[in-house]
Amino acid sequence: MSLTPEPPTATPARPTVPARLRAWVGRETTGGLLLITAAALALVWANSPWREGYEALSSTVVGPHALHLDLTVSEWAADGLLAIFFFVVGLELKHEFVAGSLRNPREAGVPMLAAVGGMVVPAVIFTVVVVALGEPSALHGWAIPTATDIAFAVGVLAVFGKGLPLAIRTFLLTLAVVDDLLAIVVIAIFYSDDLNLLFLAGAVAVIALGAWYVRTRRPRWWLLLPLGAVAWGLMHASGVHATVAGVLLGFTVPAIAMHGEPGPRTLRYAHAMEPWSQGFALPVFAFLAAGVNVVDGGGPAEILGQPVVPAIALGLVVGKVVGVLGTTALVTRLTPLRLAQGIGVRDLLPVGLLAGIGFTVALLVAELSFGHGSEHTEGAKAAILLASVAAAALGALCLRWDARKARSADMNLDGVADDVREYIGDAKPRG
């Protein structure tokens, strides 16, 4: 036995507080938790004896009038902070189109078409309901129940979908990504003000400059930030919703490894920006957008009695399920396209319900449709919150039901035995 002392075993360095905070914010469940907390705080404050303070905060005007940036705090959250969120969405979309699940349209065909069905059916339901209830003035809000909140939906799936094939998560992500892309197109076309071509050309020129610079060997963040801010300001002045600038800037980032780098810049930038998007921009927007006052005026009965409430609630909770399931059933029966290995049609019931969690983008479209503080806006926000909670609860219950049921060897009915090796939560399904 040697008397020579053993060299001390190297212990891994303890993560710093910022690193632990970044890791916590990066979890799939964190985004939904922060959104729920922010919305709950806003609802409590907006209906408390101090509710005038909430309204005063959200309506405070900040910014220079000369640059047409004298916006309320609520507008800064919707137009400014959400641009950070949409920049991350743009990065994710670019990566998915170049190297991810949307690279092969044949494989992504079913969830992509399901996303379209999941937007069309809720829009039709909304239109039919508001017309049937005699409120055609609310038709401008047709796009409110078409959006899906990625962070919220994926967070619920991560918690309650353990043991199910990982392909279900991929299907939901693909559906939500295409949903976001279509929502961006809808916002740009239907919810933009009078177009100023000069400012729009300026925004496009700055974005093109950013596209060149972000491909150079070592782009510096302290130059990218002002480029992004100028592009955002010009896009806002052009009449196109300013968040579109965030998406376009995200699309300019290369999704392949360049200049000897170990990985694509889309992933690196998304990793850097996600804590700001998920941990700051989205919760602040939710806090300033979700504060529905049901105390003043006619009270809860008057707000919840508006035709937009059942139109949005039915669109999100029922329309999304019918659109996703119906489109998938038609596509898989009438075309050669099939679901991924391990996914059956029954798995799409919880996916359709989770797609009914509108929240972030739905709240934004509600503001764009009716304006801040209008009668329709308050009813629309209340409907979004109630429907999103209902869709999340029903989706969670269906996920646990689905995870407990026995699975066949050929869930997608393509005549080939499924080869499923990855599961949500790294657990094997029961049965």
Salt bridges, closest charged atoms under 4 A:
GLU28 OE2 - ARG169 NH2 2.13
ASP70 OD2 - HIS65 ND1 2.79
ASP79 OD2 - HIS236 NE2 3.59
ASP79 OD1 - HIS241 NE2 3.08
GLU135 OE2 - HIS376 NE2 3.80
ASP179 OD2 - LYS320 NZ 2.72
GLU261 OE2 - ARG265 NH2 2.89
GLU261 OE2 - ARG268 NH2 3.20
ASP296 OD2 - ARG51 NE 3.09
ASP347 OD2 - ARG407 NH2 2.62
GLU367 OE1 - HIS372 ND1 3.53
GLU367 OE2 - LYS381 NZ 2.64
ASP402 OD1 - ARG346 NE 2.57
ASP402 OD1 - ARG407 NH1 3.62
ASP419 OD1 - ARG421 NE 3.10
